[in-house]
Amino acid sequence: MSSQRRRSRQPGPRIGEIRLTGLESGDQADLQPGARIDGLAFAGLQTDAVDLSGAVVMECSFTDVGVDEADLRSTRLRDTVISQARLPSLRAGRGDWRDVRVEGSRIGSAEMYENSWGSVHFVDCKITYLNLRGATLRDVAFTRCTIEELDLADAKARSVAFLQTSVPTLDVQRAELEEVDLRGAELHRITGLSQLAGTTVSSTQLSQLAPLLAAEFRITVDDAAPPEIA
């Protein structure tokens, strides 16, 4: 008998490699609402507020940036890397992200409802609240992240994976989930357990979820012997 660990048949998200070469230096003056920003590198930017609402950002890098109030509503990101960012307040509803990597970053409240994501990877990030209500997610991964509260209510998610990631509070009410791999997630509280169809969990997680499932479906768990019938 082979001693090798059985591999999962679930393919996992397809995350494209982002290659950024020949970038020119950008500065805060380039970051304007509705702007088209292409091939720029932003490093060490520290400011109170940035408004990129409605902008198009392509093949850019943001490294060691700190923005107290970041507005990315309806912003399109393509082939972009965000590293070591500190974003206490991120407003990015109705955005469109393709081939985006966010790494080593701390985000407070991230309002990203009704976003469309494809090939998006968060690595080594800490997020207090991630609002993805009504979002459409495909080929998305969270690796070694802490997301204190993740709201996926009304979202449509396909091929999403959590690897070594803590998600103490997860809301999937009315969500449509397909090939969502939760085996690498540390879960404590889930709202909308009936919507977990289309997810993969480990046997250990299933046993941990048993009390929550019993409460959700009003199942009485009683180890006492049943009454005798005369």
Short mmCIF file of the C-alpha atoms (twelve columns), coordinates in Angstrom:
data_MODEL
# 
_entry.id   MODEL 
# 
loop_
_atom_site.group_PDB 
_atom_site.id 
_atom_site.type_symbol 
_atom_site.label_atom_id 
_atom_site.label_alt_id 
_atom_site.label_comp_id 
_atom_site.label_asym_id 
_atom_site.label_seq_id 
_atom_site.Cartn_x 
_atom_site.Cartn_y 
_atom_site.Cartn_z 
_atom_site.pdbx_PDB_model_num 
ATOM 1   C CA . MET A 1   0.000   0.000  0.000   1 
ATOM 2   C CA . SER A 2   1.323   3.419  -0.892  1 
ATOM 3   C CA . SER A 3   2.227   5.646  2.066   1 
ATOM 4   C CA . GLN A 4   1.740   8.788  0.057   1 
ATOM 5   C CA . ARG A 5   -0.964  11.143 1.210   1 
ATOM 6   C CA . ARG A 6   -4.038  11.040 -1.017  1 
ATOM 7   C CA . ARG A 7   -4.281  14.137 -3.156  1 
ATOM 8   C CA . SER A 8   -7.497  16.068 -3.563  1 
ATOM 9   C CA . ARG A 9   -9.276  15.793 -6.887  1 
ATOM 10  C CA . GLN A 10  -10.453 19.371 -6.550  1 
ATOM 11  C CA . PRO A 11  -8.323  21.408 -8.995  1 
ATOM 12  C CA . GLY A 12  -8.230  24.648 -6.993  1 
ATOM 13  C CA . PRO A 13  -8.174  28.233 -8.233  1 
ATOM 14  C CA . ARG A 14  -6.178  29.138 -11.311 1 
ATOM 15  C CA . ILE A 15  -4.025  32.058 -10.226 1 
ATOM 16  C CA . GLY A 16  -2.057  33.666 -13.036 1 
ATOM 17  C CA . GLU A 17  1.530   34.819 -12.569 1 
ATOM 18  C CA . ILE A 18  1.962   38.587 -12.571 1 
ATOM 19  C CA . ARG A 19  5.159   39.811 -14.203 1 
ATOM 20  C CA . LEU A 20  5.906   43.503 -13.877 1 
ATOM 21  C CA . THR A 21  8.977   44.834 -15.672 1 
ATOM 22  C CA . GLY A 22  10.145  48.246 -16.759 1 
ATOM 23  C CA . LEU A 23  7.839   50.159 -14.444 1 
ATOM 24  C CA . GLU A 24  8.303   53.900 -14.135 1 
ATOM 25  C CA . SER A 25  8.016   55.725 -10.801 1 
ATOM 26  C CA . GLY A 26  4.618   57.151 -9.999  1 
ATOM 27  C CA . ASP A 27  3.594   59.750 -7.424  1 
ATOM 28  C CA . GLN A 28  0.425   60.813 -5.681  1 
ATOM 29  C CA . ALA A 29  -0.469  63.293 -8.426  1 
ATOM 30  C CA . ASP A 30  -1.046  60.309 -10.753 1 
ATOM 31  C CA . LEU A 31  -3.751  58.927 -8.470  1 
ATOM 32  C CA . GLN A 32  -6.916  60.717 -9.538  1 
ATOM 33  C CA . PRO A 33  -10.573 59.730 -9.981  1 
ATOM 34  C CA . GLY A 34  -11.219 58.269 -13.417 1 
ATOM 35  C CA . ALA A 35  -7.512  58.219 -14.305 1 
ATOM 36  C CA . ARG A 36  -5.888  55.595 -16.519 1 
ATOM 37  C CA . ILE A 37  -2.721  54.458 -14.771 1 
ATOM 38  C CA . ASP A 38  -0.469  52.095 -16.690 1 
ATOM 39  C CA . GLY A 39  2.989   50.711 -15.890 1 
ATOM 40  C CA . LEU A 40  3.761   52.749 -12.770 1 
ATOM 41  C CA . ALA A 41  5.395   51.792 -9.466  1 
ATOM 42  C CA . PHE A 42  4.305   53.548 -6.287  1 
ATOM 43  C CA . ALA A 43  6.548   53.091 -3.242  1 
ATOM 44  C CA . GLY A 44  6.494   54.557 0.254   1 
ATOM 45  C CA . LEU A 45  3.349   56.611 -0.293  1 
ATOM 46  C CA . GLN A 46  1.869   57.816 3.021   1 
ATOM 47  C CA . THR A 47  -1.208  60.029 2.889   1 
ATOM 48  C CA . ASP A 48  -4.564  60.717 4.486   1 
ATOM 49  C CA . ALA A 49  -6.690  59.946 1.448   1 
ATOM 50  C CA . VAL A 50  -6.534  58.656 -2.123  1 
ATOM 51  C CA . ASP A 51  -9.467  58.780 -4.543  1 
ATOM 52  C CA . LEU A 52  -9.148  56.337 -7.434  1 
ATOM 53  C CA . SER A 53  -12.872 55.904 -7.985  1 
ATOM 54  C CA . GLY A 54  -13.660 54.932 -11.564 1 
ATOM 55  C CA . ALA A 55  -9.975  54.657 -12.483 1 
ATOM 56  C CA . VAL A 56  -8.278  51.972 -14.581 1 
ATOM 57  C CA . VAL A 57  -5.042  50.612 -13.092 1 
ATOM 58  C CA . MET A 58  -2.970  48.298 -15.291 1 
ATOM 59  C CA . GLU A 59  0.397   46.636 -14.682 1 
ATOM 60  C CA . CYS A 60  1.204   48.673 -11.589 1 
ATOM 61  C CA . SER A 61  2.792   47.999 -8.213  1 
ATOM 62  C CA . PHE A 62  2.038   49.606 -4.854  1 
ATOM 63  C CA . THR A 63  4.677   48.906 -2.184  1 
ATOM 64  C CA . ASP A 64  4.796   50.124 1.430   1 
ATOM 65  C CA . VAL A 65  1.823   52.433 1.034   1 
ATOM 66  C CA . GLY A 66  -0.279  53.786 3.897   1 
ATOM 67  C CA . VAL A 67  -3.600  55.462 3.122   1 
ATOM 68  C CA . ASP A 68  -6.116  56.280 5.862   1 
ATOM 69  C CA . GLU A 69  -9.055  56.610 3.459   1 
ATOM 70  C CA . ALA A 70  -8.761  54.768 0.134   1 
ATOM 71  C CA . ASP A 71  -11.567 55.126 -2.410  1 
ATOM 72  C CA . LEU A 72  -11.466 52.506 -5.166  1 
ATOM 73  C CA . ARG A 73  -15.159 52.392 -5.964  1 
ATOM 74  C CA . SER A 74  -15.836 51.123 -9.502  1 
ATOM 75  C CA . THR A 75  -12.067 50.880 -10.085 1 
ATOM 76  C CA . ARG A 76  -10.664 48.354 -12.571 1 
ATOM 77  C CA . LEU A 77  -7.386  46.658 -11.588 1 
ATOM 78  C CA . ARG A 78  -5.418  44.527 -14.032 1 
ATOM 79  C CA . ASP A 79  -2.060  42.755 -13.490 1 
ATOM 80  C CA . THR A 80  -1.351  44.704 -10.322 1 
ATOM 81  C CA . VAL A 81  0.538   43.872 -7.115  1 
ATOM 82  C CA . ILE A 82  -0.119  45.542 -3.747  1 
ATOM 83  C CA . SER A 83  2.520   44.836 -1.084  1 
ATOM 84  C CA . GLN A 84  2.935   45.921 2.537   1 
ATOM 85  C CA . ALA A 85  -0.073  48.226 2.389   1 
ATOM 86  C CA . ARG A 86  -1.804  49.733 5.427   1 
ATOM 87  C CA . LEU A 87  -5.394  50.624 4.624   1 
ATOM 88  C CA . PRO A 88  -7.580  51.294 7.677   1 
ATOM 89  C CA . SER A 89  -10.583 52.152 5.481   1 
ATOM 90  C CA . LEU A 90  -10.969 50.770 1.964   1 
ATOM 91  C CA . ARG A 91  -14.067 51.645 -0.052  1 
ATOM 92  C CA . ALA A 92  -13.975 49.571 -3.221  1 
ATOM 93  C CA . GLY A 93  -17.533 48.616 -4.028  1 
ATOM 94  C CA . ARG A 94  -18.446 47.504 -7.569  1 
ATOM 95  C CA . GLY A 95  -14.814 47.121 -8.586  1 
ATOM 96  C CA . ASP A 96  -13.434 44.802 -11.258 1 
ATOM 97  C CA . TRP A 97  -10.156 43.040 -10.399 1 
ATOM 98  C CA . ARG A 98  -8.291  40.663 -12.715 1 
ATOM 99  C CA . ASP A 99  -4.875  39.161 -11.972 1 
ATOM 100 C CA . VAL A 100 -4.291  41.022 -8.726  1 
ATOM 101 C CA . ARG A 101 -2.055  40.003 -5.813  1 
ATOM 102 C CA . VAL A 102 -2.264  41.597 -2.364  1 
ATOM 103 C CA . GLU A 103 0.483   40.531 0.026   1 
ATOM 104 C CA . GLY A 104 1.722   41.367 3.504   1 
ATOM 105 C CA . SER A 105 -0.957  44.010 3.962   1 
ATOM 106 C CA . ARG A 106 -3.199  45.166 6.826   1 
ATOM 107 C CA . ILE A 107 -6.703  46.289 5.964   1 
ATOM 108 C CA . GLY A 108 -9.320  47.481 8.427   1 
ATOM 109 C CA . SER A 109 -12.783 47.755 6.914   1 
ATOM 110 C CA . ALA A 110 -12.863 46.642 3.270   1 
ATOM 111 C CA . GLU A 111 -16.179 47.510 1.612   1 
ATOM 112 C CA . MET A 112 -15.918 45.477 -1.600  1 
ATOM 113 C CA . TYR A 113 -19.550 44.601 -2.229  1 
ATOM 114 C CA . GLU A 114 -20.658 43.634 -5.754  1 
ATOM 115 C CA . ASN A 115 -17.057 43.279 -6.913  1 
ATOM 116 C CA . SER A 116 -16.052 41.061 -9.807  1 
ATOM 117 C CA . TRP A 117 -12.805 39.172 -9.180  1 
ATOM 118 C CA . GLY A 118 -10.831 36.813 -11.383 1 
ATOM 119 C CA . SER A 119 -7.428  35.368 -10.502 1 
ATOM 120 C CA . VAL A 120 -7.046  37.328 -7.260  1 
ATOM 121 C CA . HIS A 121 -4.678  36.176 -4.506  1 
ATOM 122 C CA . PHE A 122 -4.358  37.538 -0.962  1 
ATOM 123 C CA . VAL A 123 -1.199  36.349 0.819   1 
ATOM 124 C CA . ASP A 124 -0.115  37.008 4.431   1 
ATOM 125 C CA . CYS A 125 -2.777  39.674 4.941   1 
ATOM 126 C CA . LYS A 126 -4.782  40.703 7.984   1 
ATOM 127 C CA . ILE A 127 -8.278  42.044 7.334   1 
ATOM 128 C CA . THR A 128 -10.694 43.082 10.053  1 
ATOM 129 C CA . TYR A 129 -13.859 43.101 7.940   1 
ATOM 130 C CA . LEU A 130 -14.168 42.017 4.308   1 
ATOM 131 C CA . ASN A 131 -17.528 42.812 2.752   1 
ATOM 132 C CA . LEU A 132 -17.996 40.864 -0.496  1 
ATOM 133 C CA . ARG A 133 -21.782 40.884 -0.474  1 
ATOM 134 C CA . GLY A 134 -23.187 40.256 -3.929  1 
ATOM 135 C CA . ALA A 135 -19.689 39.801 -5.391  1 
ATOM 136 C CA . THR A 136 -18.794 37.454 -8.240  1 
ATOM 137 C CA . LEU A 137 -15.596 35.557 -7.473  1 
ATOM 138 C CA . ARG A 138 -13.774 33.102 -9.703  1 
ATOM 139 C CA . ASP A 139 -10.270 31.714 -9.143  1 
ATOM 140 C CA . VAL A 140 -9.619  33.454 -5.845  1 
ATOM 141 C CA . ALA A 141 -7.292  32.329 -3.042  1 
ATOM 142 C CA . PHE A 142 -6.479  33.456 0.488   1 
ATOM 143 C CA . THR A 143 -3.158  32.115 1.790   1 
ATOM 144 C CA . ARG A 144 -1.928  32.557 5.389   1 
ATOM 145 C CA . CYS A 145 -4.447  35.317 6.020   1 
ATOM 146 C CA . THR A 146 -6.552  36.380 8.982   1 
ATOM 147 C CA . ILE A 147 -10.011 37.655 8.079   1 
ATOM 148 C CA . GLU A 148 -11.872 38.398 11.266  1 
ATOM 149 C CA . GLU A 149 -15.229 38.734 9.511   1 
ATOM 150 C CA . LEU A 150 -15.951 37.660 5.932   1 
ATOM 151 C CA . ASP A 151 -19.315 38.552 4.419   1 
ATOM 152 C CA . LEU A 152 -20.183 36.510 1.312   1 
ATOM 153 C CA . ALA A 153 -23.939 36.947 1.551   1 
ATOM 154 C CA . ASP A 154 -25.580 36.928 -1.909  1 
ATOM 155 C CA . ALA A 155 -22.182 36.294 -3.526  1 
ATOM 156 C CA . LYS A 156 -21.483 33.919 -6.403  1 
ATOM 157 C CA . ALA A 157 -18.179 32.160 -5.800  1 
ATOM 158 C CA . ARG A 158 -16.529 29.503 -7.932  1 
ATOM 159 C CA . SER A 159 -13.091 27.981 -7.477  1 
ATOM 160 C CA . VAL A 160 -12.171 29.774 -4.254  1 
ATOM 161 C CA . ALA A 161 -9.699  28.377 -1.713  1 
ATOM 162 C CA . PHE A 162 -8.549  29.213 1.801   1 
ATOM 163 C CA . LEU A 163 -5.090  27.958 2.790   1 
ATOM 164 C CA . GLN A 164 -3.827  28.305 6.370   1 
ATOM 165 C CA . THR A 165 -6.322  31.113 6.822   1 
ATOM 166 C CA . SER A 166 -8.349  32.075 9.883   1 
ATOM 167 C CA . VAL A 167 -11.961 33.164 9.313   1 
ATOM 168 C CA . PRO A 168 -13.604 33.410 12.750  1 
ATOM 169 C CA . THR A 169 -16.903 34.717 11.343  1 
ATOM 170 C CA . LEU A 170 -18.270 33.743 7.917   1 
ATOM 171 C CA . ASP A 171 -21.608 34.771 6.406   1 
ATOM 172 C CA . VAL A 172 -22.806 32.835 3.328   1 
ATOM 173 C CA . GLN A 173 -26.499 33.602 3.447   1 
ATOM 174 C CA . ARG A 174 -28.109 33.258 -0.012  1 
ATOM 175 C CA . ALA A 175 -24.663 32.688 -1.542  1 
ATOM 176 C CA . GLU A 176 -24.116 30.418 -4.550  1 
ATOM 177 C CA . LEU A 177 -20.940 28.424 -3.962  1 
ATOM 178 C CA . GLU A 178 -19.188 26.039 -6.323  1 
ATOM 179 C CA . GLU A 179 -15.791 24.409 -5.774  1 
ATOM 180 C CA . VAL A 180 -15.169 26.513 -2.670  1 
ATOM 181 C CA . ASP A 181 -12.467 24.789 -0.619  1 
ATOM 182 C CA . LEU A 182 -12.741 25.526 3.101   1 
ATOM 183 C CA . ARG A 183 -10.372 22.793 4.276   1 
ATOM 184 C CA . GLY A 184 -7.560  25.249 4.921   1 
ATOM 185 C CA . ALA A 185 -9.783  27.663 6.832   1 
ATOM 186 C CA . GLU A 186 -10.099 27.927 10.595  1 
ATOM 187 C CA . LEU A 187 -13.816 28.521 11.098  1 
ATOM 188 C CA . HIS A 188 -15.680 29.357 14.298  1 
ATOM 189 C CA . ARG A 189 -19.031 30.892 13.410  1 
ATOM 190 C CA . ILE A 190 -20.970 30.480 10.170  1 
ATOM 191 C CA . THR A 191 -24.209 32.211 9.249   1 
ATOM 192 C CA . GLY A 192 -26.151 30.528 6.449   1 
ATOM 193 C CA . LEU A 193 -25.070 26.924 6.942   1 
ATOM 194 C CA . SER A 194 -27.760 25.735 4.542   1 
ATOM 195 C CA . GLN A 195 -25.832 27.472 1.721   1 
ATOM 196 C CA . LEU A 196 -22.659 25.423 2.177   1 
ATOM 197 C CA . ALA A 197 -23.573 23.175 -0.741  1 
ATOM 198 C CA . GLY A 198 -20.706 23.350 -3.210  1 
ATOM 199 C CA . THR A 199 -18.008 23.614 -0.557  1 
ATOM 200 C CA . THR A 200 -15.381 21.127 0.557   1 
ATOM 201 C CA . VAL A 201 -14.562 20.634 4.236   1 
ATOM 202 C CA . SER A 202 -12.348 18.162 6.073   1 
ATOM 203 C CA . SER A 203 -13.705 15.424 8.317   1 
ATOM 204 C CA . THR A 204 -12.356 17.322 11.327  1 
ATOM 205 C CA . GLN A 205 -14.164 20.476 10.256  1 
ATOM 206 C CA . LEU A 206 -17.360 18.501 9.734   1 
ATOM 207 C CA . SER A 207 -17.246 17.242 13.302  1 
ATOM 208 C CA . GLN A 208 -16.599 20.792 14.528  1 
ATOM 209 C CA . LEU A 209 -19.557 22.043 12.509  1 
ATOM 210 C CA . ALA A 210 -21.901 19.415 13.931  1 
ATOM 211 C CA . PRO A 211 -23.218 21.584 16.813  1 
ATOM 212 C CA . LEU A 212 -23.779 24.494 14.421  1 
ATOM 213 C CA . LEU A 213 -25.623 22.230 11.976  1 
ATOM 214 C CA . ALA A 214 -27.784 20.866 14.771  1 
ATOM 215 C CA . ALA A 215 -28.712 24.375 15.868  1 
ATOM 216 C CA . GLU A 216 -29.346 25.535 12.276  1 
ATOM 217 C CA . PHE A 217 -31.733 22.687 11.505  1 
ATOM 218 C CA . ARG A 218 -33.199 22.452 15.008  1 
ATOM 219 C CA . ILE A 219 -31.890 18.961 15.591  1 
ATOM 220 C CA . THR A 220 -32.052 17.798 19.184  1 
ATOM 221 C CA . VAL A 221 -28.949 15.892 20.252  1 
ATOM 222 C CA . ASP A 222 -29.624 13.677 23.270  1 
ATOM 223 C CA . ASP A 223 -27.457 10.729 24.280  1 
ATOM 224 C CA . ALA A 224 -29.964 9.462  26.868  1 
ATOM 225 C CA . ALA A 225 -31.715 6.172  26.181  1 
ATOM 226 C CA . PRO A 226 -35.096 6.552  24.501  1 
ATOM 227 C CA . PRO A 227 -38.149 5.917  26.710  1 
ATOM 228 C CA . GLU A 228 -39.471 2.384  26.824  1 
ATOM 229 C CA . ILE A 229 -42.758 1.719  25.104  1 
ATOM 230 C CA . ALA A 230 -45.123 -0.351 27.172  1 
# 
